[in-house]
Amino acid sequence: MRLSELPKGAPAVVDRVHDAHAADPIAQRLRDLGFVDGEPVRVVAVGPLGADPLLIQIGSTRFALRRSEAQRVTVRQEAA
């Protein structure tokens, strides 16, 4: 499942970040921020009416991501 599809508050772990093309700077930036295989992640809040941005917590850090950025991250949902 994509991070952009993860229900608010549901625990998950990062599976991988998808590159749109070779040397994709957005995918690399997501990895630099900590979106790496096995890292715990959850959606904390969603913009009004399901719009941008998504507030994402990875580890103890929170980031605001656009939906288009969150769609690049595949996650595995875990039992609560």
Stockholm file with secondary structure:
# STOCKHOLM 1.0

chainA/1-80         MRLSELPKGAPAVVDRVHDAHAADPIAQRLRDLGFVDGEPVRVVAVGPLGADPLLIQIGSTRFALRRSEAQRVTVRQEAA
#=GR chainA/1-80 SS CBGGGSCTTCCEEEEEECCSSTTCHHHHHHHHTTCCTTCEEEEEEECGGGCSCEEEEETTEEEEECHHHHTTEEEEECCC
#=GC SS_cons        CBGGGSCTTCCEEEEEECCSSTTCHHHHHHHHTTCCTTCEEEEEEECGGGCSCEEEEETTEEEEECHHHHTTEEEEECCC
//
